[in-house]
Structure formats: C-alpha cells, structure tokens
Amino acid sequence: MSSRVLSVADWDVDDFQLHIEAGASIWDGVHQALKNAGIRFAQLEFLPGPLDVAVYHTAPPEQSGKTLVKYGAGIHLGRALLFSANAIYGAGFNGSPLLHCHGFLVDANDAMHGGHLDVVNCIAGAAGLSVQVGATPNIGFAADLDRTSNMHIFHPVRREGLSHGI
C-alpha cells in the first residue's frame, strides 16, 4: 500500500439485523451467521446490550519503532454494558475471516472504557446482542501490510462476482 487514502465503491448492499444469543462470543455469533449466509464482507454496528464478559485492548505507541502502535494486554471488565461498537468483517492474512471491532463499554461502576474489543472473549449477556449488518458482496476489506505503520491492517478490495445468501 502506498497511500493512506484508499477507497472502492459499490451500491450493492444488503442490510439486516443479526441477533447474537446469550452466552455466545461476539466472534462466534457474527462469524457463524455470516458464514452460513455466504457473506465474506460486512460492516457491523452493535446496539447497546449486556456482556457477561467484556475484554478490550488499547494500543499505545510501540516503543521499539518497528510498528506505529502495539495492542496491550487484555483489560478484563467482567460484566459490562456494550454501549456501542463498530466492526469490519473481512479477509484476514490467509484469506480466513477476520473481525476487527472497536467499542465503548460501561462497567459495573459506571466507568467508561473504550478500545479494540477481544471478540473471542467478549460474551453476550442474558438478552444477547443486536447487530445492524451491511453486507457487501462485491467490495470489502482484506488485511494487508501498511507500509506507514508497518502493521497488517484492513484495506479496501473489490471482488466482483461474489454473492451471498441474503
């Protein structure tokens, strides 16, 4: 990647709401539903809902200079309110699915937290979670090396002719 400003456009979008069952991780709830529908690329917006387990990371500057930032150890909150979150579901390093999610959490003491959600270890609470999904069959994001930050990050891609089961 040579530029920090990259974009692709397409008007073919399917919007729907997804429910993640209580006790499921964010990863399992999102990945299984999208995989079953044949969806490879999506943008997700989480509505407020309870988490029985909330884990997030922050990304302070990386001191060695090898990369721009480095995610720190997971910060475990226990039960918390997922107030809002946005995520991208796309292609990871070997083409495998990847879900990158940043969110805003409120802990049991009403303290606010935010950062990169650990989607494997964040577990939906008793009411489950509702997610607004915009699935794009022809465009999406794939992880690739960003030469500015020296990190693998999502880049926009066009993959014509894909379809999904929506």
N, C-alpha and C positions, 0 to 999 in steps of 0.2 A: 504494500500500500504506500503510495507516495503522497497522498493528500489526506488531510484530516476531514475534508468535506466530501463525502461520497453519498450518492443517492440513486435510487431506482424508483420508478413509479408504475402503478397499475391500479385500475379501478375495480378489479375482480376481488371482492372481499365478501366473506360470509361472516355475519355477526350472530352470535348466540350466547346464551348463558350456560355455564358449567357449574355443577354442584360437587364439591369435594366432601365426601362423607366423613362424619365424626370418626376420629381415630386414624385416619389416613394421613400420610405425609403430603405436603404440597406437591412434591415430586411425583409420588405415586398417583395422586388424584388427577393431576394435569396430564402426565405422560400417558397413563393408561387410556384416558378418554380420547386424547388427540391421536394416539397410535391406533385405537380401534376405529376412528373415523378416517384414517389415512391422511392425517394432517401433519405436514412437516414444518410449516412456518406459521407462527401466530404471535399476536400482541395480546397481552392479558392485563386486565385491570381488576384488582381484587376489591370487593366491597368490604366494609367493616365486618369483622367476625372474630369469634374467640379462638385462641390457640391454647391447647393443653400444654404444649411445649413450644417455646419460642427461642430460637437461636439465631444470632446475627453476627456479622463481622464488619469492622471498619477497615479502611485502607489508608493508613498513614504513609507518608513518603518513605520509600525504600532507601535505607541509608547507604548501601554499597554503590548505588548509582547504576546497577545493572538493569533495573526497571524503574519506572516512574513511581509506582506505589506497590505495596505488598499487603494483601489481606492478612490481618492479625488473627489470633486465636479466636475461636467462637466465644461469644458472650451469651451465657445461658440465663434467660429470664424466668424460666418456669412458665406458669400461666400468664397470658397477656392478651390484650386486645390487638388484633391486627387492624389498625385504623385505616390504612390504605397501603397499597403496593402496586407496582407495575413490573411486568416481566416480559421478556422476549423468549420465545421458544424457537429454536433453530438448529442448525447443524453444528456439532462440535468438531473436535480436532480430526477425527477419523470418519466424519460423516454421521457419527452417532448423535442422537438427540441431546440437546443441552438446554437447560432452563436457567436464565440469569434474571434474578429478581431483587429489586431494592424496595424496602418497605419502611413504614412508620409504625412503631409499636408503642403501646401504653402498658406499663407493668402494673402489678397489683397495688403499688403505692402511688399510682397516677403519675409516675415519672415517664417522660417521653424518651424514646430511643429510635435510632434510625440507622440503616445501613444495608449491606448485602445480606439477604435472608439465606440461611442454610436450608434450602428447600427439602433436603433429605431428612433433616432432623426437626423441622417445624411440623407439628402435628395438630390437625384441626380439632377444635373443641366440640362440645356436645351438639351445637347447632350446625356444625360443618361450616364450610366456606362457600360463598358465591363468587364466581369469577365471570366477568364480561370478556368474551373472546372475539377477536377479529382475526379470522384465518385467511391467509393469502396463498392461493395455490401456485401463483407464478413468480412471486418475489418473496424474499425473506432475508434472514441473516445467517451467516456462517462464520465460525471462528477462524481467524487468520492472524498472522503476525502483523502488528502495528509497529512500524519502524521508529515512530516518535517515542512511544512509551516502552518499546521492546517487550510488549506483552501480547498475548493472544487475546484479541477482543472480537466482538461481532462486527462484521462488515456487511453491507447490503449486497445481495446477489439476485440475479434473475435466473429462474429455472423454468423456462417455457414448457408447456405441455403437461405439467403436473396437474393432478386432480385429487380431490378428496371426497369423502363420503357424506358431506353435509347436504 
